[in-house]
Amino acid sequence: MKIIILPEVIDYFEDLMEILYQKEYFGFQESASEYVIELIETIKTNLHRLPHKFAPTHFDRYEKNMKYAVFKRNRNTSWYVFFTSYKVEHEIVYLIRHVENNHTAAKYF
């Protein structure tokens, strides 16, 4: 299994570190960074283990026929990871195309 994260998703994660600190979800910038790094590692480790569903058509702007998995981080926040998958020489490749949390994406499900 291989996980590939598109550059724009990596940019999103980098911005997220700053946003979480600036909006005072975390009191220290280091804590916000640790949260995002842990989220990325959790995605890389567990994406293939979680149930996958087809993404609503609202998210077709990132790619048609994507699937998504939900990562619950705490009582208030879940992360939706949108991806496509394919097989290359007996290996499944997951291409992460978009990430969004329940605070912004829930209304589309």
C-alpha positions as CSV (number, residue, x, y, z in Angstrom):
1,M,0.0,0.0,0.0
2,K,1.2,3.5,-0.8
3,I,-0.3,6.9,0.2
4,I,0.3,9.9,-2.0
5,I,-0.8,13.4,-0.9
6,L,-1.3,16.0,-3.6
7,P,0.7,19.2,-3.1
8,E,-2.4,21.3,-2.6
9,V,-3.4,19.1,0.3
10,I,0.0,19.4,1.8
11,D,-0.4,23.2,1.5
12,Y,-3.7,22.9,3.2
13,F,-2.1,21.1,6.1
14,E,0.6,23.7,6.4
15,D,-2.0,26.5,6.5
16,L,-4.1,24.5,9.0
17,M,-1.2,24.6,11.5
18,E,-1.2,28.4,11.4
19,I,-5.0,28.7,11.4
20,L,-5.4,26.5,14.4
21,Y,-2.9,28.6,16.4
22,Q,-4.2,32.0,15.2
23,K,-7.9,31.1,16.0
24,E,-6.7,30.0,19.4
25,Y,-7.7,26.3,19.1
26,F,-4.3,25.7,20.5
27,G,-2.4,27.9,22.9
28,F,1.0,27.1,21.4
29,Q,2.1,26.9,17.7
30,E,3.9,23.7,18.5
31,S,0.7,22.1,19.7
32,A,-1.1,23.1,16.5
33,S,1.8,21.6,14.5
34,E,1.7,18.4,16.5
35,Y,-2.0,18.0,16.0
36,V,-1.7,18.3,12.2
37,I,1.4,16.1,12.0
38,E,-0.4,13.4,14.1
39,L,-3.5,13.8,11.8
40,I,-1.3,13.2,8.7
41,E,0.3,10.1,10.3
42,T,-3.0,8.7,11.3
43,I,-4.3,9.1,7.8
44,K,-1.2,7.4,6.3
45,T,-1.4,4.5,8.8
46,N,-5.2,3.9,8.8
47,L,-6.7,5.0,5.5
48,H,-6.7,1.5,4.1
49,R,-8.3,0.1,7.3
50,L,-11.3,2.4,7.5
51,P,-14.6,2.0,5.7
52,H,-14.8,4.0,2.4
53,K,-17.9,5.6,0.9
54,F,-18.4,7.4,-2.3
55,A,-18.1,11.1,-2.0
56,P,-21.1,13.3,-2.6
57,T,-21.2,15.1,-6.0
58,H,-20.4,18.4,-4.3
59,F,-16.8,17.3,-4.1
60,D,-16.5,16.4,-7.8
61,R,-14.6,19.6,-8.3
62,Y,-11.6,17.9,-6.8
63,E,-12.1,14.7,-8.8
64,K,-15.1,12.7,-9.9
65,N,-15.8,9.3,-8.4
66,M,-13.8,9.8,-5.3
67,K,-14.2,7.9,-2.1
68,Y,-13.8,9.2,1.4
69,A,-13.0,8.0,4.9
70,V,-13.8,9.7,8.2
71,F,-11.2,10.3,10.9
72,K,-12.7,11.3,14.2
73,R,-10.1,13.3,16.1
74,N,-12.1,14.4,19.2
75,R,-15.6,14.9,20.4
76,N,-16.2,17.9,18.1
77,T,-14.1,17.3,15.0
78,S,-14.0,14.7,12.3
79,W,-11.8,14.9,9.2
80,Y,-13.1,13.7,5.8
81,V,-10.2,12.5,3.6
82,F,-11.2,12.3,-0.1
83,F,-9.1,10.1,-2.4
84,T,-9.0,7.9,-5.4
85,S,-7.3,4.5,-5.4
86,Y,-5.8,2.3,-8.0
87,K,-3.5,-0.6,-8.4
88,V,0.0,-0.4,-9.7
89,E,1.9,-3.7,-10.0
90,H,0.1,-5.5,-7.2
91,E,0.2,-2.4,-4.9
92,I,-2.8,-0.3,-4.0
93,V,-2.1,3.4,-4.2
94,Y,-4.3,5.9,-2.4
95,L,-4.1,9.4,-3.9
96,I,-5.4,12.0,-1.3
97,R,-7.0,14.8,-3.3
98,H,-8.9,16.8,-0.6
99,V,-9.3,17.0,3.2
100,E,-12.0,18.9,5.0
101,N,-13.5,18.7,8.5
102,N,-17.1,18.3,9.7
103,H,-17.4,22.0,10.5
104,T,-17.2,22.9,6.8
105,A,-18.2,19.7,5.0
106,A,-21.0,18.1,7.1
107,K,-23.7,20.0,5.3
108,Y,-22.9,18.2,2.0
109,F,-23.4,14.7,3.4
